[in-house]
C-alpha cells in the first residue's frame, strides 16, 4: 500500500506538465505557437513528450506500475479475507470482565437455556456464532473488510476502463453549419485524436444533418445576454439508411451506435458571394467566423482562390448586434439583432495548389497586398445582410444572409461504462467500510462459588468510532436471564499490556487497536 500511495503521488506529479503546457491532442495550434515562442527548449520538450503527456511512455509506465502495485496489494488481502470467512469466531476469553464492555449476574435459567437464548439473540442480529461447552462466541461485520477490498479493487477497474478508452477510443470535433451534414469519417473532422489500437474501420457509419440550431439569450436587465437555450435539431442516418430525428442539447448528447455526439459550441457563419472582375462567381456559401467574446464578436476570413485575375482574401469581423462608438466597432449583444461585417481586402497573384493543409480561420498573406482605392486609401468597409459592395478592381462582395454553426464533439469511449461502474463500486466500498461496525460478543454461563449459575457477557469493537457496544452486551446478558446486570464498564478498560500480563493465550485484549489478536 505504501508503494501504491507513492506511485499515486508520482502519477499526480508527472501529470503536472499536462496542465502547464499546451497538449497536442487538444490544442495543436497552441503547441506550434508555444514552440515558436520558445525555440530554446522546444526540441527538448518534444523529445520528452511534454506536449502529449498522457500518451507518453513514461506516463504509461507509472500508470502500469500503479496498477501492478494495486493488484499486489489487493490479492494478498483477498486471501486473508477468504481465510477469515472460513474461520469461526474466536474462543471466549477467560477474563470477560476485562473487556471494554461487560455485564454479569445470576440467572434462574439452566445453563443450556441461557446459552440457547443468547445464541438465538445473536443469530437474529446476523452474528456468526460459535458454541463451545459453557460459552458462546459471536462476530459480525465481515463486510467491512470486503468494503475496503472493493474500494481498492475499484481503482484497478477504473485504470482498466481508462486504458480501454485510451487504446480503442477516439474523440473528434467538427463544425457544421445549419443546413449541412456531417458524416463519421476521418476526412470530415476538424480535429481528431485516437488510441493506439484504433483503426479507421472502427468508426460507426452514420450521417448527421444539422437542420436548425436554436440559441436564446436573456434580454432583461438582469443577466442580460446570458445563455438560456442552446439546442440543435438534427436528422441521423444509420448504416442501413434508416433516418431518425433528434435534438442535441448541452449535457444531453445524442448517442448513435455507441458513439456520443455532444454540443460543445456554436457561432455565426455569414453567407457571402464574391464575383470577380470577369463576372464569374468565384465563391458563394457560408463562412465560419469564430467568436472572440461573450457578445459573439466573431473573427474570420473569406478566401477566394478561384478569383481571376487576382487571388482575393477578406479578413475581418462579424458583429451580431453591431455598434460603432468610441471603442470602435463591436457587438453589444450575442444574438443577431443587427448583424454587420467589417472587412479588409487582400489581393495577389493566383496561387498554385500544393495540397498542403491550411487553416480556414486565418489568411496566409504571403504574396498578398492590402487592396487600395485609386487615391491610395486602404479598402475597408462595413456591410449588412442584403447589401453589395463594389471593390476597386471590379469585383463584388454581397452579404446574402447569415446562419448559425454548431461545434460537435464526437467521441467513442468503450470503457466508459467500466469507469462509471468503478466509481459506483468505490462509493459502495467506502460506505461499507465507514458504516459497517465489526463487533465481537461472548457469553459464558457457569456455576459460581455459591452454586448459582452466573452469566458473564462481554464485547469488543474492532472500530474506534463504533457505538452501542454496551447496549448489545446488556441485551445479551438479559437474554440469558440476567434482568439487571450488576457490573458493566463500557467506557474504560485495561490496556493491552495488562491483559497480556494476566490472561493466557485465549484471552481477548480490551483495546480495539489490538482486535486482530483476539483469535490468538
Secondary structure, DSSP 8 states (H G I E B T S, - for coil): -HHHHHHHHHHHHHTHHHHHS--TTT-HHHHHHHHHH-HHHHHHHHHHTTTSGGGSHHHHHHHHHHHHHHHHHHHHHHHHHHHHHHS------S-GGGSSEEEEEE-SS-HHHHHHHHHHHHHHTT-EEEEETTEEEEEE-HHHHHHHHHHHHHHHHHHHHHHHHHHH-EEEEEEEETT-EEESSGGG-SEEEE-TT--GGGS---EEEEEEEEEEE--SSTTTT-EEEEEEEEEEE-TT--EEEEEEETTB-EEETTEEEEEEEEEEEEEEEEE-TTS-EEEEEEEEEEE-STT--EEEEEEETT-SSEEEEEEEEEETBEEEETTEEEESSSS-SB-EEEEEEEEEE----------SSS---TTEEE-B-TTS-B-EEEEETT-EEE-TTS-EEEEEEEEEEEEEEEEE-TTHHHHHHHHHHHHHHHHHHHH---EEEEEEEEE-TTS-EEEEEEEEESSTT---HHHHHHHHHHHTT-SS-SEE-SS----HHHHHHH--TT---S-GGGGGGTT-
